[in-house]
Amino acid sequence: TDFMKYSIDGNGEESSPYRIEGYRIVSKEDKGIQISGTTKHFIIQDCYIDVNAYGIVISNTANNTAKIENNICSFNAYIIIWTRFSFNSE
């Protein structure tokens, strides 16, 4: 449901991935964008993320479903982009 809430386009199919694009996230939270446990295709692009610990976290997603490009993660204390159990992410 969050894909439908935050995505600007797409339906999650390979030919029409959910698009999380153009967001500016500045927060004292630990994570900027976190996606886990999905088989849907998605793209995170052109976002600016400034949070305390992890900029973008992708975990436990189906193989070949995640694409991350042209994002700026600033002042992240631990990991900027972390993919975990999400094989063949781009």
Biopython code that builds the backbone (N, CA, C, O; Angstrom):
import numpy as np
from Bio.PDB.StructureBuilder import StructureBuilder

atoms = [
    (1, "THR", "N", (0.817, -1.206, 0.000)),
    (1, "THR", "CA", (0.000, 0.000, 0.000)),
    (1, "THR", "C", (0.855, 1.261, 0.000)),
    (1, "THR", "O", (0.443, 2.280, -0.556)),
    (2, "ASP", "N", (2.043, 1.214, 0.616)),
    (2, "ASP", "CA", (2.896, 2.397, 0.602)),
    (2, "ASP", "C", (3.394, 2.721, -0.801)),
    (2, "ASP", "O", (3.589, 3.891, -1.130)),
    (3, "PHE", "N", (3.602, 1.699, -1.633)),
    (3, "PHE", "CA", (3.978, 1.988, -3.020)),
    (3, "PHE", "C", (2.911, 2.851, -3.672)),
    (3, "PHE", "O", (3.228, 3.821, -4.360)),
    (4, "MET", "N", (1.661, 2.509, -3.461)),
    (4, "MET", "CA", (0.582, 3.286, -4.065)),
    (4, "MET", "C", (0.511, 4.685, -3.467)),
    (4, "MET", "O", (0.122, 5.634, -4.147)),
    (5, "LYS", "N", (0.884, 4.815, -2.202)),
    (5, "LYS", "CA", (0.831, 6.107, -1.523)),
    (5, "LYS", "C", (1.978, 7.021, -1.954)),
    (5, "LYS", "O", (1.769, 8.221, -2.138)),
    (6, "TYR", "N", (3.194, 6.473, -2.119)),
    (6, "TYR", "CA", (4.373, 7.293, -2.373)),
    (6, "TYR", "C", (4.890, 7.244, -3.801)),
    (6, "TYR", "O", (5.722, 8.068, -4.179)),
    (7, "SER", "N", (4.424, 6.309, -4.590)),
    (7, "SER", "CA", (4.893, 6.191, -5.960)),
    (7, "SER", "C", (4.187, 7.216, -6.839)),
    (7, "SER", "O", (2.996, 7.484, -6.679)),
    (8, "ILE", "N", (4.959, 7.789, -7.780)),
    (8, "ILE", "CA", (4.339, 8.763, -8.680)),
    (8, "ILE", "C", (3.812, 8.108, -9.944)),
    (8, "ILE", "O", (3.116, 8.747, -10.733)),
    (9, "ASP", "N", (4.142, 6.823, -10.145)),
    (9, "ASP", "CA", (3.746, 6.160, -11.385)),
    (9, "ASP", "C", (3.943, 4.659, -11.212)),
    (9, "ASP", "O", (4.593, 4.228, -10.260)),
    (10, "GLY", "N", (3.398, 3.873, -12.105)),
    (10, "GLY", "CA", (3.637, 2.437, -12.154)),
    (10, "GLY", "C", (2.623, 1.609, -11.393)),
    (10, "GLY", "O", (1.838, 2.109, -10.588)),
    (11, "ASN", "N", (2.676, 0.289, -11.691)),
    (11, "ASN", "CA", (1.779, -0.650, -11.020)),
    (11, "ASN", "C", (2.537, -1.830, -10.401)),
    (11, "ASN", "O", (1.918, -2.765, -9.894)),
    (12, "GLY", "N", (3.875, -1.789, -10.442)),
    (12, "GLY", "CA", (4.676, -2.837, -9.823)),
    (12, "GLY", "C", (5.080, -3.973, -10.742)),
    (12, "GLY", "O", (5.838, -4.858, -10.345)),
    (13, "GLU", "N", (4.576, -3.953, -11.970)),
    (13, "GLU", "CA", (4.972, -4.975, -12.939)),
    (13, "GLU", "C", (6.338, -4.604, -13.528)),
    (13, "GLU", "O", (6.748, -3.445, -13.459)),
    (14, "GLU", "N", (7.034, -5.573, -14.101)),
    (14, "GLU", "CA", (8.356, -5.311, -14.669)),
    (14, "GLU", "C", (8.309, -4.224, -15.742)),
    (14, "GLU", "O", (9.219, -3.401, -15.831)),
    (15, "SER", "N", (7.274, -4.218, -16.540)),
    (15, "SER", "CA", (7.144, -3.224, -17.600)),
    (15, "SER", "C", (6.664, -1.858, -17.099)),
    (15, "SER", "O", (6.733, -0.871, -17.831)),
    (16, "SER", "N", (6.181, -1.800, -15.859)),
    (16, "SER", "CA", (5.669, -0.557, -15.281)),
    (16, "SER", "C", (5.970, -0.508, -13.781)),
    (16, "SER", "O", (5.058, -0.600, -12.960)),
    (17, "PRO", "N", (7.251, -0.363, -13.426)),
    (17, "PRO", "CA", (7.619, -0.401, -12.000)),
    (17, "PRO", "C", (7.076, 0.809, -11.238)),
    (17, "PRO", "O", (6.863, 1.877, -11.812)),
    (18, "TYR", "N", (6.857, 0.621, -9.935)),
    (18, "TYR", "CA", (6.542, 1.761, -9.079)),
    (18, "TYR", "C", (7.729, 2.709, -9.127)),
    (18, "TYR", "O", (8.877, 2.265, -9.139)),
    (19, "ARG", "N", (7.463, 4.007, -9.154)),
    (19, "ARG", "CA", (8.529, 5.009, -9.233)),
    (19, "ARG", "C", (8.455, 5.909, -8.002)),
    (19, "ARG", "O", (7.484, 6.641, -7.813)),
    (20, "ILE", "N", (9.476, 5.846, -7.184)),
    (20, "ILE", "CA", (9.625, 6.763, -6.061)),
    (20, "ILE", "C", (10.655, 7.775, -6.535)),
    (20, "ILE", "O", (11.843, 7.466, -6.621)),
    (21, "GLU", "N", (10.205, 8.967, -6.837)),
    (21, "GLU", "CA", (11.049, 9.903, -7.570)),
    (21, "GLU", "C", (10.846, 11.337, -7.084)),
    (21, "GLU", "O", (9.724, 11.779, -6.839)),
    (22, "GLY", "N", (11.965, 12.047, -6.954)),
    (22, "GLY", "CA", (11.905, 13.477, -6.673)),
    (22, "GLY", "C", (11.589, 13.855, -5.240)),
    (22, "GLY", "O", (11.237, 15.005, -4.976)),
    (23, "TYR", "N", (11.703, 12.929, -4.314)),
    (23, "TYR", "CA", (11.422, 13.253, -2.915)),
    (23, "TYR", "C", (12.620, 13.920, -2.262)),
    (23, "TYR", "O", (13.766, 13.610, -2.587)),
    (24, "ARG", "N", (12.356, 14.825, -1.352)),
    (24, "ARG", "CA", (13.381, 15.440, -0.508)),
    (24, "ARG", "C", (13.046, 15.031, 0.917)),
    (24, "ARG", "O", (12.034, 15.453, 1.476)),
    (25, "ILE", "N", (13.914, 14.200, 1.500)),
    (25, "ILE", "CA", (13.671, 13.666, 2.842)),
    (25, "ILE", "C", (14.782, 14.174, 3.757)),
    (25, "ILE", "O", (15.938, 13.775, 3.614)),
    (26, "VAL", "N", (14.435, 15.043, 4.686)),
    (26, "VAL", "CA", (15.369, 15.557, 5.680)),
    (26, "VAL", "C", (14.722, 15.280, 7.024)),
    (26, "VAL", "O", (13.646, 15.797, 7.325)),
    (27, "SER", "N", (15.392, 14.451, 7.843)),
    (27, "SER", "CA", (14.752, 13.988, 9.071)),
    (27, "SER", "C", (15.797, 13.545, 10.080)),
    (27, "SER", "O", (16.934, 13.245, 9.716)),
    (28, "LYS", "N", (15.419, 13.506, 11.320)),
    (28, "LYS", "CA", (16.253, 12.950, 12.393)),
    (28, "LYS", "C", (16.026, 11.447, 12.550)),
    (28, "LYS", "O", (16.603, 10.821, 13.439)),
    (29, "GLU", "N", (15.188, 10.869, 11.692)),
    (29, "GLU", "CA", (14.919, 9.428, 11.722)),
    (29, "GLU", "C", (16.171, 8.652, 11.319)),
    (29, "GLU", "O", (17.115, 9.224, 10.775)),
    (30, "ASP", "N", (16.173, 7.343, 11.590)),
    (30, "ASP", "CA", (17.313, 6.493, 11.244)),
    (30, "ASP", "C", (17.348, 6.127, 9.768)),
    (30, "ASP", "O", (18.429, 5.926, 9.215)),
    (31, "LYS", "N", (16.195, 6.036, 9.118)),
    (31, "LYS", "CA", (16.137, 5.602, 7.717)),
    (31, "LYS", "C", (15.351, 6.607, 6.889)),
    (31, "LYS", "O", (14.349, 7.166, 7.335)),
    (32, "GLY", "N", (15.842, 6.820, 5.655)),
    (32, "GLY", "CA", (15.127, 7.705, 4.739)),
    (32, "GLY", "C", (14.053, 6.959, 3.980)),
    (32, "GLY", "O", (12.867, 7.258, 4.122)),
    (33, "ILE", "N", (14.458, 5.987, 3.171)),
    (33, "ILE", "CA", (13.537, 5.141, 2.415)),
    (33, "ILE", "C", (13.878, 3.697, 2.754)),
    (33, "ILE", "O", (15.037, 3.293, 2.655)),
    (34, "GLN", "N", (12.882, 2.921, 3.153)),
    (34, "GLN", "CA", (13.085, 1.505, 3.452)),
    (34, "GLN", "C", (12.013, 0.691, 2.739)),
    (34, "GLN", "O", (10.815, 0.938, 2.883)),
    (35, "ILE", "N", (12.481, -0.289, 1.964)),
    (35, "ILE", "CA", (11.555, -1.179, 1.262)),
    (35, "ILE", "C", (11.975, -2.605, 1.577)),
    (35, "ILE", "O", (13.147, -2.957, 1.436)),
    (36, "SER", "N", (11.020, -3.428, 2.003)),
    (36, "SER", "CA", (11.344, -4.819, 2.327)),
    (36, "SER", "C", (10.144, -5.722, 2.060)),
    (36, "SER", "O", (8.989, -5.295, 2.074)),
    (37, "GLY", "N", (10.470, -6.985, 1.816)),
    (37, "GLY", "CA", (9.447, -8.007, 1.698)),
    (37, "GLY", "C", (8.478, -7.828, 0.542)),
    (37, "GLY", "O", (7.269, -7.974, 0.724)),
    (38, "THR", "N", (8.985, -7.515, -0.640)),
    (38, "THR", "CA", (8.078, -7.338, -1.774)),
    (38, "THR", "C", (8.586, -8.090, -3.000)),
    (38, "THR", "O", (9.780, -8.353, -3.141)),
    (39, "THR", "N", (7.660, -8.423, -3.870)),
    (39, "THR", "CA", (8.004, -9.017, -5.165)),
    (39, "THR", "C", (7.748, -8.020, -6.296)),
    (39, "THR", "O", (7.956, -8.343, -7.466)),
    (40, "LYS", "N", (7.305, -6.828, -5.959)),
    (40, "LYS", "CA", (6.996, -5.799, -6.953)),
    (40, "LYS", "C", (8.271, -5.137, -7.477)),
    (40, "LYS", "O", (9.271, -5.050, -6.765)),
    (41, "HIS", "N", (8.227, -4.682, -8.697)),
    (41, "HIS", "CA", (9.337, -3.947, -9.303)),
    (41, "HIS", "C", (9.208, -2.475, -8.929)),
    (41, "HIS", "O", (8.109, -1.924, -8.883)),
    (42, "PHE", "N", (10.374, -1.840, -8.658)),
    (42, "PHE", "CA", (10.342, -0.437, -8.273)),
    (42, "PHE", "C", (11.657, 0.252, -8.615)),
    (42, "PHE", "O", (12.701, -0.387, -8.748)),
    (43, "ILE", "N", (11.578, 1.574, -8.754)),
    (43, "ILE", "CA", (12.727, 2.424, -9.020)),
    (43, "ILE", "C", (12.709, 3.550, -7.991)),
    (43, "ILE", "O", (11.674, 4.171, -7.751)),
    (44, "ILE", "N", (13.862, 3.800, -7.392)),
    (44, "ILE", "CA", (14.037, 4.963, -6.520)),
    (44, "ILE", "C", (15.041, 5.859, -7.232)),
    (44, "ILE", "O", (16.192, 5.471, -7.430)),
    (45, "GLN", "N", (14.606, 7.062, -7.619)),
    (45, "GLN", "CA", (15.530, 7.924, -8.360)),
    (45, "GLN", "C", (15.293, 9.398, -8.074)),
    (45, "GLN", "O", (14.196, 9.832, -7.720)),
    (46, "ASP", "N", (16.378, 10.145, -8.247)),
    (46, "ASP", "CA", (16.347, 11.605, -8.130)),
    (46, "ASP", "C", (15.788, 12.089, -6.793)),
    (46, "ASP", "O", (15.069, 13.087, -6.739)),
    (47, "CYS", "N", (16.121, 11.378, -5.717)),
    (47, "CYS", "CA", (15.704, 11.795, -4.378)),
    (47, "CYS", "C", (16.908, 12.373, -3.625)),
    (47, "CYS", "O", (18.052, 11.995, -3.879)),
    (48, "TYR", "N", (16.636, 13.279, -2.714)),
    (48, "TYR", "CA", (17.648, 13.815, -1.807)),
    (48, "TYR", "C", (17.285, 13.321, -0.414)),
    (48, "TYR", "O", (16.170, 13.539, 0.058)),
    (49, "ILE", "N", (18.235, 12.652, 0.245)),
    (49, "ILE", "CA", (17.945, 12.042, 1.543)),
    (49, "ILE", "C", (19.025, 12.444, 2.538)),
    (49, "ILE", "O", (20.211, 12.215, 2.301)),
    (50, "ASP", "N", (18.613, 13.042, 3.649)),
    (50, "ASP", "CA", (19.519, 13.459, 4.721)),
    (50, "ASP", "C", (18.902, 12.986, 6.037)),
    (50, "ASP", "O", (18.020, 13.640, 6.593)),
    (51, "VAL", "N", (19.379, 11.839, 6.525)),
    (51, "VAL", "CA", (18.865, 11.244, 7.759)),
    (51, "VAL", "C", (20.040, 10.802, 8.631)),
    (51, "VAL", "O", (21.196, 10.944, 8.233)),
    (52, "ASN", "N", (19.747, 10.267, 9.818)),
    (52, "ASN", "CA", (20.795, 9.937, 10.783)),
    (52, "ASN", "C", (21.628, 8.705, 10.455)),
    (52, "ASN", "O", (22.833, 8.719, 10.710)),
    (53, "ALA", "N", (21.057, 7.650, 9.910)),
    (53, "ALA", "CA", (21.821, 6.409, 9.815)),
    (53, "ALA", "C", (21.864, 5.789, 8.425)),
    (53, "ALA", "O", (22.953, 5.607, 7.880)),
    (54, "TYR", "N", (20.735, 5.461, 7.840)),
    (54, "TYR", "CA", (20.679, 4.733, 6.570)),
    (54, "TYR", "C", (19.856, 5.525, 5.559)),
    (54, "TYR", "O", (18.680, 5.805, 5.794)),
    (55, "GLY", "N", (20.473, 5.885, 4.437)),
    (55, "GLY", "CA", (19.745, 6.651, 3.422)),
    (55, "GLY", "C", (18.651, 5.838, 2.767)),
    (55, "GLY", "O", (17.473, 6.183, 2.860)),
    (56, "ILE", "N", (19.039, 4.745, 2.097)),
    (56, "ILE", "CA", (18.092, 3.861, 1.415)),
    (56, "ILE", "C", (18.394, 2.438, 1.851)),
    (56, "ILE", "O", (19.537, 1.990, 1.768)),
    (57, "VAL", "N", (17.376, 1.726, 2.313)),
    (57, "VAL", "CA", (17.518, 0.331, 2.740)),
    (57, "VAL", "C", (16.557, -0.528, 1.925)),
    (57, "VAL", "O", (15.344, -0.317, 1.943)),
    (58, "ILE", "N", (17.120, -1.499, 1.214)),
    (58, "ILE", "CA", (16.323, -2.453, 0.438)),
    (58, "ILE", "C", (16.646, -3.829, 0.992)),
    (58, "ILE", "O", (17.805, -4.242, 0.971)),
    (59, "SER", "N", (15.638, -4.553, 1.490)),
    (59, "SER", "CA", (15.904, -5.877, 2.068)),
    (59, "SER", "C", (14.778, -6.855, 1.750)),
    (59, "SER", "O", (13.600, -6.503, 1.695)),
    (60, "ASN", "N", (15.196, -8.085, 1.547)),
    (60, "ASN", "CA", (14.247, -9.183, 1.322)),
    (60, "ASN", "C", (13.254, -8.901, 0.203)),
    (60, "ASN", "O", (12.051, -9.113, 0.357)),
    (61, "THR", "N", (13.769, -8.420, -0.924)),
    (61, "THR", "CA", (12.915, -8.219, -2.091)),
    (61, "THR", "C", (13.239, -9.297, -3.118)),
    (61, "THR", "O", (14.313, -9.899, -3.083)),
    (62, "ALA", "N", (12.322, -9.530, -4.013)),
    (62, "ALA", "CA", (12.537, -10.530, -5.051)),
    (62, "ALA", "C", (13.712, -10.123, -5.938)),
    (62, "ALA", "O", (13.979, -8.935, -6.116)),
    (63, "ASN", "N", (14.402, -11.098, -6.483)),
    (63, "ASN", "CA", (15.550, -10.839, -7.348)),
    (63, "ASN", "C", (15.157, -9.968, -8.538)),
    (63, "ASN", "O", (14.073, -10.109, -9.104)),
    (64, "ASN", "N", (16.059, -9.072, -8.900)),
    (64, "ASN", "CA", (15.906, -8.227, -10.091)),
    (64, "ASN", "C", (14.703, -7.281, -10.042)),
    (64, "ASN", "O", (14.165, -6.932, -11.093)),
    (65, "THR", "N", (14.276, -6.867, -8.875)),
    (65, "THR", "CA", (13.100, -5.990, -8.808)),
    (65, "THR", "C", (13.433, -4.552, -8.431)),
    (65, "THR", "O", (12.615, -3.661, -8.660)),
    (66, "ALA", "N", (14.617, -4.296, -7.855)),
    (66, "ALA", "CA", (14.964, -2.956, -7.366)),
    (66, "ALA", "C", (15.949, -2.263, -8.298)),
    (66, "ALA", "O", (16.901, -2.868, -8.792)),
    (67, "LYS", "N", (15.695, -0.984, -8.524)),
    (67, "LYS", "CA", (16.630, -0.151, -9.278)),
    (67, "LYS", "C", (16.766, 1.165, -8.518)),
    (67, "LYS", "O", (15.773, 1.820, -8.202)),
    (68, "ILE", "N", (18.015, 1.543, -8.230)),
    (68, "ILE", "CA", (18.294, 2.758, -7.466)),
    (68, "ILE", "C", (19.252, 3.597, -8.302)),
    (68, "ILE", "O", (20.347, 3.144, -8.633)),
    (69, "GLU", "N", (18.841, 4.831, -8.650)),
    (69, "GLU", "CA", (19.721, 5.639, -9.488)),
    (69, "GLU", "C", (19.538, 7.136, -9.260)),
    (69, "GLU", "O", (18.439, 7.623, -8.994)),
    (70, "ASN", "N", (20.665, 7.847, -9.375)),
    (70, "ASN", "CA", (20.697, 9.317, -9.325)),
    (70, "ASN", "C", (20.116, 9.903, -8.049)),
    (70, "ASN", "O", (19.409, 10.910, -8.099)),
    (71, "ASN", "N", (20.403, 9.288, -6.904)),
    (71, "ASN", "CA", (19.964, 9.814, -5.619)),
    (71, "ASN", "C", (21.142, 10.470, -4.914)),
    (71, "ASN", "O", (22.295, 10.113, -5.156)),
    (72, "ILE", "N", (20.854, 11.424, -4.050)),
    (72, "ILE", "CA", (21.868, 12.045, -3.217)),
    (72, "ILE", "C", (21.527, 11.723, -1.771)),
    (72, "ILE", "O", (20.449, 12.064, -1.283)),
    (73, "CYS", "N", (22.456, 11.064, -1.093)),
    (73, "CYS", "CA", (22.295, 10.761, 0.324)),
    (73, "CYS", "C", (23.387, 11.534, 1.062)),
    (73, "CYS", "O", (24.574, 11.342, 0.799)),
    (74, "SER", "N", (22.989, 12.394, 1.971)),
    (74, "SER", "CA", (23.921, 13.299, 2.617)),
    (74, "SER", "C", (23.914, 13.101, 4.126)),
    (74, "SER", "O", (22.861, 12.891, 4.727)),
    (75, "PHE", "N", (25.079, 13.169, 4.727)),
    (75, "PHE", "CA", (25.263, 13.134, 6.174)),
    (75, "PHE", "C", (24.734, 11.862, 6.834)),
    (75, "PHE", "O", (24.330, 11.892, 7.997)),
    (76, "ASN", "N", (24.732, 10.765, 6.116)),
    (76, "ASN", "CA", (24.314, 9.496, 6.704)),
    (76, "ASN", "C", (25.462, 8.938, 7.536)),
    (76, "ASN", "O", (26.577, 8.795, 7.035)),
    (77, "ALA", "N", (25.202, 8.623, 8.789)),
    (77, "ALA", "CA", (26.260, 8.222, 9.711)),
    (77, "ALA", "C", (26.794, 6.824, 9.443)),
    (77, "ALA", "O", (27.979, 6.581, 9.671)),
    (78, "TYR", "N", (25.968, 5.893, 8.968)),
    (78, "TYR", "CA", (26.404, 4.512, 8.835)),
    (78, "TYR", "C", (26.517, 4.060, 7.384)),
    (78, "TYR", "O", (27.619, 3.865, 6.872)),
    (79, "ILE", "N", (25.404, 3.897, 6.745)),
    (79, "ILE", "CA", (25.386, 3.348, 5.387)),
    (79, "ILE", "C", (24.487, 4.218, 4.513)),
    (79, "ILE", "O", (23.374, 4.569, 4.905)),
    (80, "ILE", "N", (24.977, 4.557, 3.338)),
    (80, "ILE", "CA", (24.195, 5.402, 2.436)),
    (80, "ILE", "C", (23.116, 4.583, 1.740)),
    (80, "ILE", "O", (21.933, 4.910, 1.833)),
    (81, "ILE", "N", (23.512, 3.522, 1.046)),
    (81, "ILE", "CA", (22.551, 2.628, 0.386)),
    (81, "ILE", "C", (22.901, 1.207, 0.801)),
    (81, "ILE", "O", (24.032, 0.761, 0.608)),
    (82, "TRP", "N", (21.943, 0.505, 1.364)),
    (82, "TRP", "CA", (22.178, -0.852, 1.865)),
    (82, "TRP", "C", (21.169, -1.793, 1.214)),
    (82, "TRP", "O", (19.963, -1.649, 1.412)),
    (83, "THR", "N", (21.661, -2.754, 0.440)),
    (83, "THR", "CA", (20.793, -3.795, -0.103)),
    (83, "THR", "C", (21.142, -5.087, 0.605)),
    (83, "THR", "O", (22.309, -5.475, 0.673)),
    (84, "ARG", "N", (20.135, -5.745, 1.128)),
    (84, "ARG", "CA", (20.321, -6.944, 1.940)),
    (84, "ARG", "C", (19.306, -7.993, 1.504)),
    (84, "ARG", "O", (18.099, -7.757, 1.558)),
    (85, "PHE", "N", (19.794, -9.150, 1.072)),
    (85, "PHE", "CA", (18.919, -10.225, 0.593)),
    (85, "PHE", "C", (17.993, -9.740, -0.516)),
    (85, "PHE", "O", (16.816, -10.095, -0.573)),
    (86, "SER", "N", (18.550, -8.935, -1.377)),
    (86, "SER", "CA", (17.837, -8.387, -2.534)),
    (86, "SER", "C", (18.773, -8.503, -3.729)),
    (86, "SER", "O", (19.385, -7.520, -4.148)),
    (87, "PHE", "N", (18.878, -9.681, -4.258)),
    (87, "PHE", "CA", (19.902, -9.998, -5.244)),
    (87, "PHE", "C", (19.609, -9.393, -6.607)),
    (87, "PHE", "O", (18.462, -9.277, -7.037)),
    (88, "ASN", "N", (20.694, -9.012, -7.264)),
    (88, "ASN", "CA", (20.661, -8.436, -8.605)),
    (88, "ASN", "C", (19.919, -7.106, -8.656)),
    (88, "ASN", "O", (19.315, -6.760, -9.671)),
    (89, "SER", "N", (19.970, -6.368, -7.557)),
    (89, "SER", "CA", (19.432, -5.008, -7.571)),
    (89, "SER", "C", (20.401, -4.134, -8.346)),
    (89, "SER", "O", (21.607, -4.379, -8.355)),
    (90, "GLU", "N", (19.863, -3.115, -8.994)),
    (90, "GLU", "CA", (20.724, -2.198, -9.750)),
    (90, "GLU", "C", (20.893, -0.906, -8.995)),
    (90, "GLU", "O", (21.584, -0.002, -9.466)),
]
sb = StructureBuilder()
sb.init_structure("model")
sb.init_model(0)
sb.init_chain("A")
sb.init_seg("    ")
for serial, (resi, resn, name, xyz) in enumerate(atoms, 1):
    if name == "N":
        sb.init_residue(resn, " ", resi, " ")
    sb.init_atom(name, np.array(xyz, "f"), 0.0, 1.0, " ", f" {name:<3s}", serial, name[0])
structure = sb.get_structure()
